[in-house]
């Protein structure tokens, strides 16, 4: 498995953000910004060995994983 997502160093309150579209409409969306250790632990609980890192500028979270044996 390989994953790439945006990264934010802090959790959002209740993982909810307000986003505005180009046409002006706004919506509340659920967006969970995983921390690398937290994501690796969650994956392990699902039977995956996951190596998760962030880019040097802390904007991107990426990782690769294999099924745990």
Secondary structure, 3 states (H helix, E strand, C coil): CEEEEECCCCCCHHHEEEEECCCCCEEEEECCCCCHHHHHHHHHHCCEEEEEEECCCCCEEEEEEEECC
